[in-house]
Amino acid sequence: MIASLAPLFQGAFASYAPLLRLAATGEAARPLADLFEAETLRRQLHRFRPDLAAEDERAVLSIWSKYYFLYLVPPVLGANLILQRSLPIHPRAMRIELNQDGVPACFVLESEGAGLPASDHPLTRFEPLIRDNLATVITGWQQALGLSSRVLWSNASRYIRWFLGELESAGLPAMMWEPGKAILDQETFADGSSNPLAGAYRKRFNQNNGDMIEVRRTCCIRFRLPDMPLCEDCPRLCKKGQSAVSFPS
């Protein structure tokens, strides 16, 4: 565990402590950027899903990416919101350990990071997460295997939204989690460029029960794999006869 982040990993959040560590001398963990190379990425996906050769590799990558976002977002966003700390998470400066199933087990950082930059714009503090890390890995995976970047951004939005909800439901003061809502609400960065996470969720009419439900704008395409039910916030749930699986699969 990174010493400066120790106050973050308390109580129910203690299980996230092993997900971040500092690089050691002669570090053996794989550079994260290696996974932008198509054949290297495919080898990891084969470990994750041995039937990959007979399945849609883009759908497999989509499901695999969810593990990446699920394990990276909480400790990084928690450090930002709770400890007011920005971590060095550009993929060119990170390494990753994968477990025997080929999914992320630990992210290896070069340093403990620093305090948040001073800015009046609500997205500036989140740029290392959105622009350095997410934009880089999403572009790398899209170019490697052709999976739509819209799918990958949607997958990332799911775990950002979920984690912000966890902080709110934990009873933390609003000042600790409310700034994070800008990640999904603010349409542009300080320089005027578009935020690809803005508007990731919208309300839609559910034809199965007549309710209005909040769903992601883009499906993760897990339905293309055998025996895979829809996510509980999938836009396809609005169609007749569709059912979901419990979050956060």
N, C-alpha and C positions, 0 to 999 in steps of 0.2 A: 504494500500500500504506500502511496505517496504521503509523506508526513504532513505536509501543509493541508492536505485534504481530509485528515483524520476526523476533524469535527463534523464533517459531512456524513460520514458513514456510521451513523448511530441508529439504534433501534431497528425498525423494519428495513432501513436502508443499508444496514451493515453488510448484506449479501452482495452489494455492489463494490465493496472495497477491493476485491481481487481483480476487478476488471481494468484497473489502471495501475501501472507501475513505471518506474524510471528505468531507462536503458542502463545496462551494466557494461563493464569493460568486456570487449569481445562479444557483444550481444549476438545471440543466435537466432532471435526471433526474425521472422520474414519481414522485409520491407513491405509496407502496405501497398505501395505502388506496383509491386510485382503482380498483384491481382488485376492489373489493367491489361495484362498480356493475355490474349484469348486462350491459349492452350494451358497456361498456368491456372487460369480461372476455371477452365473446364475440369482440370484434374481435381480441384477442390470440390467442385460441384458433383463429381463422380463419387467422392468420399461421402458427401452429404446425401446424395440420391443415387445409389448404385445402378438404378434402372435408367440413368440419364440417356443412354444411347437410344432407348425406345420412347423417350418422352420429349416434350417441347422444352428445349434448354432455356429458352427465354422465361418460361413459367417457373422453371426450377431456380433460375437466377433471381427472379422476383421473390420467391419464398425465402431463399437464402439471404437476400438483402435485408429482409425483415429482422433476422437475427442480428445482423450488423447494426441496424438502427436501434433495435430494442436494447442492445448492450452498450452502445456508445452514448445515446442521447441522455439517459438518466444521470450518469455521473458527470458528464460534461455540462449539461444544462443545470444540474444541481449545484455544481461548483460556481457557475455563473450567477445564478439567482440567489443562492443561500450564502455563499462565501464571497461573492463579488470578485470572483477570480476567473481570468481568461486563460485557457490551456492551449498549448501549442499543438494543434491537431491537423495541420496541413498534412496530407498523405505523404508528401515527399520528406517529411520530418518525423514520420511515425512508423512503428513496426507493429506486427500483429501476430499473436499466437493463436493457432487453430487447434481445437480438440480432435479427438479420434474420429468424430463424426464430420469434421471439416467445417465446423461453425466457430465463430470467434470465441476465444476463451479469455483473452487479455489484450489490451492495447498498451503499447510501450511508447512512452513519451521521452523526448530529449531533455526536458526540464519541467519544473513545477509550475511554470507559467508566471503570470503577474497579475496585478490588480487591473480592473476594467479601465478602458480608456474613457476620458471625459468627453461627453458628447450630449447634445440636446436631442439628437435623433434617436427614436426608440429602437432602431434595428442595429445601430453601430456596435453595441456590446455583443450582439449575436453573430457578427460577420465571420469570426473564426469558425463557428459551427456551420453557418449557411454557405458562405462563399468559399472559404478555404477548404473545408472538409467535404460537406455534402455535394457541392457543385462539382468538385474535382472527382470524387468517386463515382458520382452519377454519370458524368461525362465519360470517364474511363470505362465503366461497365457498358454503357450504351454503345460506345465505339467497339468494344471487344466482341459483344454478342448480339448487338442489334436490338436490345430491349428498349422500348420507348422510354425516354427520360421522364415523360409524364407519369408513367407507372412508378418509377423509382421515387420521384418527388412525392407522389401520393403515399407511397409506403412510408417514407420518412415522416410525413405529416401525421400519420396515424400514431406514431409513438411519441411525437412531440405533444400532440393533443392529449394523449393518454397520461403522460407524465405530469403535465400541468394540472390535469384533473386529480391525480394522486396527491400532489402537493396541496391543492385546495382542500380535498377531503380529509387530509391529515390534520387540518385545523391550524395550519401555519398562517401567520398574518398575511393579509392580501398584498402588502408591500413586497413580500418575498416571492410570490408567484405571478401576480398580475402583470408585471412588466413582460413576462414571457408570452402573453397573449398577442403581443405585437408580431411575433414570428408568423402567425397565421392570419393576422388581420391587416398589417401594414402593407400597402401595395408596392411601395418603392423604398429603396435605400436612400441615404443622404445624397448620393450623387445622381439621383433621379432614375437609376436603372431599376427594372422590375424585380420584385421579390417572387420567385417561383413557388413559394409556399402559400402565398396569399390566396384566399378563396378556395382552399383545398376541400372544404366541406360546404355543403348546401342542403337545404331542406327540400325533400321530394315527397310526392304522394305515393304511399304504399298501396298497390292494387290488391294486396292480400287481405288487408284489414281496414283500409280506408283512412289510416292515420297519416299524419305528416311526420316523417322521420328525417334525422340528420345523417347524411351519408357522404362518403368521399366522392369527389368529382370524377375520379378515375378508378377503375377496377384494377386489382393486382394480378389478374388473369390466372389465379390459382385454379379456376374451374377447368382449365385446360389439362390438368393432371388428374389421373384416376383417383376416384374416391375422395375428392377434395370438396367439402362443402364451402359455401360462401362465407366471407368474413361478416361479422355482425354489423359492420358499417359499410357494406358493399353497395354500390348503386344498383346492382342487379337485383337486390332484394325488393325493389319497387315493382318488379315484374311478377306476374301471377305464377304461383306454384314454387317460389324460391324460398329456401331456408338457409339459416346461418349456423356457424360454429361459434363457440364462446371465445371471447377475447382473452389474452392477446396472442392467439396462434398466428 
